[in-house]
Amino acid sequence: MSDPSLFASPLARQAARNLHRLEVLTANLIWTDMFYRANFWRSWRVMALTPDEAAAWLPALAFAVSRERNASFLSEFARWTLPEPLPPEALPWRDILIRNWEQRPVPTEEEKFIRLSALVRLDRRAERLSEWLREARRALDLGWYDRHLRLAALAVWRPRPGDDPPHGDKAEAAQAWVRFWEERYRTPGSELDGLIAAAALLHLAEAGWLPSGPSLERLRDEFRQPVQQWPVSYRERSVLRMLLASVPADASSPEQQDIMAWLELTHRNVQWEKRELVWEMLAAWQRESIMEHSGRGRLPEPPLLLHLARTLEWERNDDVLLAMMRYVPEAAEVSAHPEAARAVVARWEALSRNGNGLIRHEAWVARWNLRRAGVLTAEEQSRFDADDVEAIGAENDRDILLALAQITPPGTFPLATWAGRLSDQNDRCRLAAHLAIHGWLVDMAGGGQRIASSEQRVVNFHSPLAIRHSPSPAGRCGSPCAGPGRKVRTLGQSPRL
């Protein structure tokens, strides 16, 4: 009898491989380490993926949502971005993910907020507006922090592309939804309440669901000006992150002066929390292809690629760099500003040798994103491949080694180098090596063409990589916090959405 898998589509086979990879990890005791799980999922969330590659993670994500018990970590899943439109084959997977979120028990306000945030992002059907309206009204009875989080999660709702305002029996809930946010906009309980309402109306106006009321230009100004003027506290940062990163793909194109006003908030003398939030927003615009449509077909002015290159010369805050690395320039930008593109590549290359482990991790993912997007020249690709193999042999930070295991550049697979890491004394580094080799074997079994190299790469211990990250006497990877300047990015203090 023929193997049924031979008739599966490429998307289904990739989804099965991802799910199998996750099953292998969950069977390992190390997977109980919350921070290790977080770094695995965060790396995938910020890596450049094609729409099909992103859709192929839906079954694994649904499985993870059903199994995860740590509330703080669930916020990583709630931020997962889905391609639009989804391939038809992936629609049932999204429905399973929605069902798994709906079935999660939510004993605390934090967990209720995280589940609501995920569902509002995943299920944009107008049929759920009556449910979202009930949640919005309940939020008004909560304390100020929980109220703002809940309302911000609801304010990012926007209609699906092509959905017109409902008519007939379905129109009542949609009209009540608009009225709720108009009332909050006219009589806000606080400045932050007014900002959240302006964001909600902005989404509705951009979709053509706001027949009257403030103009798009006024809403944009009232959305941006408070961010420019206020200092951002730790708690407000969670609210603003949701609002700024929610720009829809089908939005009206941002005006040139609007982009320039936002760029002013990325300068060196601006609070780092604002720099982070604005870069996250710019990266979201780029992923949604809004930038290429701004200015009626012209590239935005000033060129964002030039601004990115200049900012990378001085920016060293790892949270800001995490946001910046998600900005992957379009081919038109690279063609128009080749020198800036080369400068961006060079800066990320240099940062991948930085003494701070978090910065090094973000630089590696940024380099991989640029490679996937076709930004690298042939010479830069060769340097990437050589540095990748050298880092596999020399890196002693467990989180970076895990990210390197998730990076799969084309060409020869460095089997001998990865096999050498299986003898590490640190079990998390051994698991990263196991993950890389297992992924290669599964790909080969599925018809992959990436042959293995039997050559053991000799690490040059006078190289920058080896000097900074050479194996410690206690074992290759050393302690979980190995490496100078290492800072642990925590999860449990507040939902980071």
Buried (B, 14 or more C-beta within 10 A) or exposed (E): EEEEEEEBEEBBBBBBBBBBBBEBBEEBEBBEBBBBBBBBBBBBBBBBBEBBBBBBBBBBBBBBBBEBEEBBBBBBBBBBBBBEEBBEBBEEBBBBBBEBBEEBEBEEBBBBBBBBBBBBBBBBEBEBBBBBBEBBEEBEEBEEBBBBBBBBBBBBBBBBEEBEBBEEEEEEBBEBBBEBBBEBBEEBBEEBBBBBBBBBBBBBBBBEBBEEBBEBEBBBBBBBEBBEEBEBEEBBBBBBBBBBBBBBBBBBBBBBEBBEBBBEBBEEEBEBBBBBBBBBBBBBBBBBEBBBBBBEEEBBEEBBBBBBBBBBEEBEBBBBBBBBBBBBBBEEBBEBBEEBBBBBBBBBBEBBBBEBBBBBBBBBBBBBBBBBBEBBEEEBBEBBBEBBBBBBBBBBBBBBBBBBBBBBBEEBBBBBBBBBBEEBEBBBBBBBBBBBBBBBBBBBEBEBEBEBBEEEBEBEEEBBBBEBBBBBEEBBBBEBEBBEEBEEBEBEEBBBB
